[in-house]
Amino acid sequence: MTQQELIIKHLTEDQNHIKSCTLDKKETLYEILKWWKIMSKSNTIGDLDRMNGNTALIRIKLGSNIYNINADSNKDGVSIFLKNKTNPWILIDNQNGTKNKITNNVNKEPIRGFYIYRHV
């Protein structure tokens, strides 16, 4: 898929938000997030005027695991996640103590502003 095809397929017409989608490769996710960050004037990946921030906007199926990224993930969080993209994904506790949140910080700290969870 070319860069332009990826943008047309995964970004809204105004290029400010990411369309709801299901992916099967981390590399595609990183490309979508990169182009959203470059092109968008919005601070969040989802249009929060049209959806709840906890809406699972992006779904990634990797093997038997499914991960959801919420619509309220923002530019700062996306930037950190992309900066760490060569690091492994680590399963950590969410704020309620359930082990379903993902980080790619080597220190296992959550990424503020990036809301990705393993579907349980």
N, CA and C atoms as an extended XYZ file, in Angstrom:
360
Properties=species:S:1:pos:R:3:atomname:S:1:resname:S:1:resid:I:1 pbc="F F F"
N         0.849       -1.179        0.000 N   MET     1
C         0.000        0.000        0.000 CA  MET     1
C         0.892        1.239        0.000 C   MET     1
N         0.607        2.174       -0.889 N   THR     2
C         1.395        3.398       -0.939 CA  THR     2
C         1.010        4.303        0.230 C   THR     2
N         1.839        5.293        0.446 N   GLN     3
C         1.569        6.277        1.499 CA  GLN     3
C         0.215        6.940        1.275 C   GLN     3
N        -0.073        7.343        0.047 N   GLN     4
C        -1.338        8.013       -0.240 CA  GLN     4
C        -2.530        7.075       -0.036 C   GLN     4
N        -2.402        5.819       -0.443 N   GLU     5
C        -3.484        4.845       -0.232 CA  GLU     5
C        -3.733        4.628        1.253 C   GLU     5
N        -2.658        4.561        2.035 N   LEU     6
C        -2.789        4.385        3.476 CA  LEU     6
C        -3.529        5.574        4.097 C   LEU     6
N        -3.179        6.777        3.688 N   ILE     7
C        -3.822        7.988        4.213 CA  ILE     7
C        -5.302        8.007        3.845 C   ILE     7
N        -5.626        7.711        2.602 N   ILE     8
C        -7.023        7.705        2.157 CA  ILE     8
C        -7.821        6.634        2.887 C   ILE     8
N        -7.244        5.467        3.068 N   LYS     9
C        -7.953        4.354        3.701 CA  LYS     9
C        -8.154        4.549        5.200 C   LYS     9
N        -7.174        5.147        5.874 N   HIS    10
C        -7.194        5.149        7.336 CA  HIS    10
C        -7.417        6.501        8.000 C   HIS    10
N        -7.281        7.595        7.275 N   LEU    11
C        -7.559        8.898        7.879 CA  LEU    11
C        -8.889        9.433        7.350 C   LEU    11
N        -9.573       10.210        8.205 N   THR    12
C       -10.837       10.819        7.776 CA  THR    12
C       -10.563       11.779        6.624 C   THR    12
N       -11.624       12.173        5.956 N   GLU    13
C       -11.471       13.022        4.770 CA  GLU    13
C       -10.694       14.302        5.077 C   GLU    13
N       -10.936       14.901        6.250 N   ASP    14
C       -10.208       16.125        6.619 CA  ASP    14
C        -8.813       15.825        7.186 C   ASP    14
N        -8.481       14.547        7.303 N   GLN    15
C        -7.180       14.039        7.765 CA  GLN    15
C        -6.878       14.384        9.224 C   GLN    15
N        -7.916       14.718        9.994 N   ASN    16
C        -7.715       15.067       11.397 CA  ASN    16
C        -7.854       13.890       12.348 C   ASN    16
N        -8.498       12.815       11.891 N   HIS    17
C        -8.733       11.668       12.771 CA  HIS    17
C        -8.470       10.363       12.023 C   HIS    17
N        -8.358        9.301       12.806 N   ILE    18
C        -8.169        7.971       12.229 CA  ILE    18
C        -9.531        7.289       12.163 C   ILE    18
N        -9.795        6.622       11.051 N   LYS    19
C       -11.038        5.870       10.895 CA  LYS    19
C       -10.962        4.585       11.709 C   LYS    19
N       -12.100        4.117       12.169 N   SER    20
C       -12.172        2.840       12.868 CA  SER    20
C       -11.644        1.751       11.936 C   SER    20
N       -10.755        0.901       12.452 N   CYS    21
C       -10.164       -0.123       11.591 CA  CYS    21
C        -9.661       -1.300       12.405 C   CYS    21
N        -9.453       -2.409       11.707 N   THR    22
C        -8.829       -3.602       12.280 CA  THR    22
C        -7.569       -3.887       11.477 C   THR    22
N        -6.459       -4.060       12.165 N   LEU    23
C        -5.159       -4.282       11.528 CA  LEU    23
C        -4.598       -5.632       11.950 C   LEU    23
N        -3.597       -6.099       11.189 N   ASP    24
C        -2.955       -7.360       11.564 CA  ASP    24
C        -1.430       -7.257       11.584 C   ASP    24
N        -0.912       -6.012       11.546 N   LYS    25
C         0.540       -5.812       11.575 CA  LYS    25
C         0.873       -4.559       12.378 C   LYS    25
N         1.874       -4.672       13.238 N   LYS    26
C         2.334       -3.497       13.989 CA  LYS    26
C         2.848       -2.419       13.039 C   LYS    26
N         3.512       -2.837       11.967 N   GLU    27
C         4.106       -1.879       11.036 CA  GLU    27
C         3.038       -0.971       10.427 C   GLU    27
N         1.874       -1.542       10.097 N   THR    28
C         0.781       -0.738        9.545 CA  THR    28
C         0.298        0.256       10.589 C   THR    28
N         0.175       -0.188       11.829 N   LEU    29
C        -0.230        0.708       12.912 CA  LEU    29
C         0.737        1.879       13.020 C   LEU    29
N         2.038        1.599       13.029 N   TYR    30
C         3.030        2.660       13.160 CA  TYR    30
C         2.941        3.648       11.997 C   TYR    30
N         2.704        3.153       10.793 N   GLU    31
C         2.577        4.034        9.632 CA  GLU    31
C         1.336        4.931        9.747 C   GLU    31
N         0.206        4.356       10.151 N   ILE    32
C        -1.032        5.135       10.307 CA  ILE    32
C        -0.824        6.228       11.357 C   ILE    32
N        -0.264        5.852       12.501 N   LEU    33
C        -0.045        6.835       13.564 CA  LEU    33
C         0.930        7.928       13.124 C   LEU    33
N         1.962        7.532       12.395 N   LYS    34
C         2.945        8.515       11.919 CA  LYS    34
C         2.280        9.549       11.013 C   LYS    34
N         1.488        9.063       10.044 N   TRP    35
C         0.865        9.997        9.109 CA  TRP    35
C        -0.230       10.822        9.764 C   TRP    35
N        -0.950       10.243       10.724 N   TRP    36
C        -1.940       11.030       11.464 CA  TRP    36
C        -1.240       12.165       12.205 C   TRP    36
N        -0.130       11.846       12.867 N   LYS    37
C         0.605       12.854       13.635 CA  LYS    37
C         1.101       13.984       12.739 C   LYS    37
N         1.557       13.649       11.547 N   ILE    38
C         2.070       14.650       10.606 CA  ILE    38
C         0.936       15.512       10.053 C   ILE    38
N        -0.188       14.893        9.702 N   MET    39
C        -1.224       15.589        8.942 CA  MET    39
C        -2.338       16.207        9.783 C   MET    39
N        -2.584       15.680       10.956 N   SER    40
C        -3.758       16.083       11.725 CA  SER    40
C        -3.570       17.403       12.459 C   SER    40
N        -4.675       18.152       12.539 N   LYS    41
C        -4.723       19.359       13.360 CA  LYS    41
C        -5.400       19.050       14.697 C   LYS    41
N        -5.900       17.834       14.851 N   SER    42
C        -6.580       17.419       16.078 CA  SER    42
C        -5.570       16.863       17.077 C   SER    42
N        -5.893       16.957       18.360 N   ASN    43
C        -5.010       16.411       19.390 CA  ASN    43
C        -5.287       14.939       19.678 C   ASN    43
N        -6.466       14.433       19.277 N   THR    44
C        -6.804       13.034       19.562 CA  THR    44
C        -7.045       12.269       18.261 C   THR    44
N        -6.776       10.954       18.297 N   ILE    45
C        -6.920       10.143       17.087 CA  ILE    45
C        -8.381        9.994       16.669 C   ILE    45
N        -9.295       10.082       17.626 N   GLY    46
C       -10.725        9.979       17.326 CA  GLY    46
C       -11.403       11.331       17.460 C   GLY    46
N       -12.524       11.491       16.797 N   ASP    47
C       -13.313       12.721       16.877 CA  ASP    47
C       -14.173       12.640       18.136 C   ASP    47
N       -13.729       13.267       19.209 N   LEU    48
C       -14.407       13.161       20.502 CA  LEU    48
C       -15.718       13.936       20.543 C   LEU    48
N       -16.017       14.716       19.508 N   ASP    49
C       -17.345       15.331       19.384 CA  ASP    49
C       -18.360       14.303       18.908 C   ASP    49
N       -17.892       13.225       18.306 N   ARG    50
C       -18.774       12.200       17.749 CA  ARG    50
C       -18.740       10.873       18.508 C   ARG    50
N       -17.742       10.693       19.375 N   MET    51
C       -17.606        9.407       20.069 CA  MET    51
C       -17.031        9.616       21.454 C   MET    51
N       -17.249        8.630       22.297 N   ASN    52
C       -16.698        8.598       23.645 CA  ASN    52
C       -15.188        8.354       23.547 C   ASN    52
N       -14.434        8.950       24.436 N   GLY    53
C       -12.984        8.770       24.427 CA  GLY    53
C       -12.548        7.328       24.624 C   GLY    53
N       -13.379        6.534       25.306 N   ASN    54
C       -13.043        5.130       25.548 CA  ASN    54
C       -13.417        4.215       24.393 C   ASN    54
N       -13.904        4.775       23.299 N   THR    55
C       -14.245        3.973       22.120 CA  THR    55
C       -12.986        3.336       21.557 C   THR    55
N       -13.025        2.027       21.343 N   ALA    56
C       -11.897        1.326       20.719 CA  ALA    56
C       -11.898        1.671       19.239 C   ALA    56
N       -11.014        2.544       18.836 N   LEU    57
C       -10.992        3.046       17.464 CA  LEU    57
C       -10.156        2.154       16.545 C   LEU    57
N        -9.023        1.703       17.049 N   ILE    58
C        -8.137        0.844       16.268 CA  ILE    58
C        -8.049       -0.503       16.983 C   ILE    58
N        -8.226       -1.556       16.220 N   ARG    59
C        -8.105       -2.916       16.756 CA  ARG    59
C        -6.959       -3.583       15.999 C   ARG    59
N        -6.057       -4.219       16.757 N   ILE    60
C        -4.925       -4.917       16.144 CA  ILE    60
C        -4.993       -6.368       16.574 C   ILE    60
N        -5.025       -7.269       15.591 N   LYS    61
C        -5.051       -8.708       15.875 CA  LYS    61
C        -3.682       -9.273       15.539 C   LYS    61
N        -2.970       -9.703       16.588 N   LEU    62
C        -1.636      -10.278       16.418 CA  LEU    62
C        -1.660      -11.669       17.020 C   LEU    62
N        -1.649      -12.676       16.163 N   GLY    63
C        -1.771      -14.048       16.644 CA  GLY    63
C        -3.114      -14.229       17.322 C   GLY    63
N        -3.115      -14.743       18.542 N   SER    64
C        -4.369      -14.957       19.258 CA  SER    64
C        -4.738      -13.748       20.128 C   SER    64
N        -3.914      -12.706       20.122 N   ASN    65
C        -4.184      -11.510       20.940 CA  ASN    65
C        -4.835      -10.411       20.111 C   ASN    65
N        -5.760       -9.713       20.746 N   ILE    66
C        -6.402       -8.555       20.134 CA  ILE    66
C        -6.138       -7.361       21.043 C   ILE    66
N        -5.729       -6.246       20.445 N   TYR    67
C        -5.433       -5.028       21.181 CA  TYR    67
C        -6.345       -3.922       20.659 C   TYR    67
N        -6.793       -3.056       21.569 N   ASN    68
C        -7.641       -1.923       21.196 CA  ASN    68
C        -6.950       -0.629       21.590 C   ASN    68
N        -6.994        0.344       20.686 N   ILE    69
C        -6.473        1.682       20.988 CA  ILE    69
C        -7.666        2.619       21.032 C   ILE    69
N        -7.784        3.343       22.139 N   ASN    70
C        -8.944        4.192       22.360 CA  ASN    70
C        -8.852        5.528       21.627 C   ASN    70
N       -10.024        6.071       21.324 N   ALA    71
C       -10.160        7.293       20.540 CA  ALA    71
C        -9.523        8.516       21.203 C   ALA    71
N        -9.382        8.504       22.531 N   ASP    72
C        -8.820        9.671       23.213 CA  ASP    72
C        -7.294        9.652       23.294 C   ASP    72
N        -6.654        8.692       22.640 N   SER    73
C        -5.190        8.716       22.560 CA  SER    73
C        -4.773       10.002       21.854 C   SER    73
N        -3.736       10.662       22.379 N   ASN    74
C        -3.410       11.994       21.862 CA  ASN    74
C        -2.002       12.076       21.262 C   ASN    74
N        -1.696       13.252       20.705 N   LYS    75
C        -0.432       13.438       19.980 CA  LYS    75
C         0.793       13.185       20.848 C   LYS    75
N         0.771       13.632       22.101 N   ASP    76
C         1.928       13.405       22.964 CA  ASP    76
C         2.141       11.910       23.185 C   ASP    76
N         1.052       11.188       23.489 N   GLY    77
C         1.142        9.747       23.713 CA  GLY    77
C         1.580        9.001       22.461 C   GLY    77
N         1.002        9.377       21.324 N   VAL    78
C         1.365        8.749       20.043 CA  VAL    78
C         2.851        8.986       19.753 C   VAL    78
N         3.341       10.187       20.030 N   SER    79
C         4.752       10.506       19.780 CA  SER    79
C         5.677        9.598       20.583 C   SER    79
N         5.343        9.381       21.862 N   ILE    80
C         6.164        8.513       22.711 CA  ILE    80
C         6.095        7.067       22.216 C   ILE    80
N         4.877        6.601       21.896 N   PHE    81
C         4.698        5.240       21.400 CA  PHE    81
C         5.510        5.026       20.121 C   PHE    81
N         5.485        5.993       19.216 N   LEU    82
C         6.250        5.875       17.970 CA  LEU    82
C         7.755        5.938       18.229 C   LEU    82
N         8.168        6.778       19.162 N   LYS    83
C         9.590        6.885       19.485 CA  LYS    83
C        10.128        5.545       20.002 C   LYS    83
N         9.273        4.794       20.708 N   ASN    84
C         9.667        3.513       21.288 CA  ASN    84
C         9.299        2.315       20.407 C   ASN    84
N         9.008        2.530       19.145 N   LYS    85
C         8.421        1.458       18.328 CA  LYS    85
C         9.310        0.225       18.163 C   LYS    85
N        10.600        0.343       18.386 N   THR    86
C        11.462       -0.840       18.288 CA  THR    86
C        11.465       -1.651       19.586 C   THR    86
N        10.866       -1.118       20.639 N   ASN    87
C        10.785       -1.834       21.920 CA  ASN    87
C         9.633       -2.832       21.893 C   ASN    87
N         9.732       -3.890       22.687 N   PRO    88
C         8.613       -4.845       22.763 CA  PRO    88
C         7.413       -4.233       23.480 C   PRO    88
N         6.237       -4.779       23.180 N   TRP    89
C         5.030       -4.396       23.903 CA  TRP    89
C         5.020       -5.153       25.219 C   TRP    89
N         4.760       -4.444       26.302 N   ILE    90
C         4.773       -5.030       27.641 CA  ILE    90
C         3.389       -4.873       28.260 C   ILE    90
N         2.881       -5.956       28.825 N   LEU    91
C         1.578       -5.955       29.486 CA  LEU    91
C         1.758       -5.459       30.925 C   LEU    91
N         1.008       -4.397       31.293 N   ILE    92
C         1.083       -3.826       32.639 CA  ILE    92
C        -0.319       -3.646       33.204 C   ILE    92
N        -0.399       -3.305       34.495 N   ASP    93
C        -1.690       -3.052       35.124 CA  ASP    93
C        -2.269       -1.728       34.640 C   ASP    93
N        -3.598       -1.703       34.419 N   ASN    94
C        -4.264       -0.436       34.139 CA  ASN    94
C        -4.488        0.285       35.460 C   ASN    94
N        -5.137        1.446       35.422 N   GLN    95
C        -5.315        2.226       36.662 CA  GLN    95
C        -6.210        1.533       37.683 C   GLN    95
N        -6.984        0.529       37.252 N   ASN    96
C        -7.839       -0.220       38.177 CA  ASN    96
C        -7.168       -1.499       38.683 C   ASN    96
N        -5.921       -1.743       38.266 N   GLY    97
C        -5.200       -2.923       38.728 CA  GLY    97
C        -5.378       -4.157       37.858 C   GLY    97
N        -6.106       -4.024       36.743 N   THR    98
C        -6.267       -5.141       35.812 CA  THR    98
C        -5.082       -5.153       34.858 C   THR    98
N        -4.468       -6.310       34.653 N   LYS    99
C        -3.296       -6.417       33.780 CA  LYS    99
C        -3.763       -6.555       32.327 C   LYS    99
N        -4.054       -5.407       31.699 N   ASN   100
C        -4.482       -5.428       30.296 CA  ASN   100
C        -3.965       -4.230       29.505 C   ASN   100
N        -3.239       -3.326       30.123 N   LYS   101
C        -2.710       -2.145       29.445 CA  LYS   101
C        -1.359       -2.490       28.822 C   LYS   101
N        -1.074       -1.850       27.712 N   ILE   102
C         0.183       -2.085       26.989 CA  ILE   102
C         1.038       -0.824       27.036 C   ILE   102
N         2.331       -1.041       27.202 N   THR   103
C         3.305        0.039       27.065 CA  THR   103
C         4.463       -0.486       26.226 C   THR   103
N         5.221        0.433       25.643 N   ASN   104
C         6.476        0.026       25.011 CA  ASN   104
C         7.631        0.846       25.596 C   ASN   104
N         7.391        1.393       26.794 N   ASN   105
C         8.468        2.022       27.564 CA  ASN   105
C         9.300        0.919       28.202 C   ASN   105
N        10.618        0.970       28.068 N   VAL   106
C        11.466       -0.084       28.627 CA  VAL   106
C        11.378       -0.139       30.148 C   VAL   106
N        11.025        0.980       30.798 N   ASN   107
C        10.901        1.004       32.254 CA  ASN   107
C         9.530        0.506       32.734 C   ASN   107
N         8.716        0.032       31.798 N   LYS   108
C         7.386       -0.530       32.073 CA  LYS   108
C         6.385        0.500       32.596 C   LYS   108
N         6.686        1.777       32.425 N   GLU   109
C         5.752        2.837       32.815 CA  GLU   109
C         4.688        2.990       31.735 C   GLU   109
N         3.438        3.307       32.140 N   PRO   110
C         2.414        3.555       31.118 CA  PRO   110
C         2.767        4.802       30.306 C   PRO   110
N         2.265        4.859       29.090 N   ILE   111
C         2.483        6.024       28.238 CA  ILE   111
C         1.295        6.957       28.441 C   ILE   111
N         1.565        8.091       29.046 N   ARG   112
C         0.508        9.074       29.286 CA  ARG   112
C        -0.021        9.578       27.947 C   ARG   112
N        -1.329        9.459       27.750 N   GLY   113
C        -1.937        9.944       26.513 CA  GLY   113
C        -2.023        8.898       25.415 C   GLY   113
N        -1.616        7.659       25.700 N   PHE   114
C        -1.745        6.591       24.705 CA  PHE   114
C        -2.422        5.410       25.376 C   PHE   114
N        -3.627        5.098       24.899 N   TYR   115
C        -4.504        4.158       25.585 CA  TYR   115
C        -4.717        2.904       24.750 C   TYR   115
N        -3.822        1.942       24.953 N   ILE   116
C        -3.887        0.666       24.242 CA  ILE   116
C        -4.025       -0.448       25.280 C   ILE   116
N        -4.982       -1.337       25.013 N   TYR   117
C        -5.300       -2.413       25.948 CA  TYR   117
C        -5.420       -3.733       25.215 C   TYR   117
N        -4.989       -4.802       25.881 N   ARG   118
C        -5.221       -6.139       25.338 CA  ARG   118
C        -6.646       -6.530       25.677 C   ARG   118
N        -7.355       -6.970       24.652 N   HIS   119
C        -8.746       -7.413       24.835 CA  HIS   119
C        -8.730       -8.719       25.615 C   HIS   119
N        -9.483       -8.730       26.701 N   VAL   120
C        -9.497       -9.920       27.575 CA  VAL   120
C       -10.729      -10.745       27.311 C   VAL   120
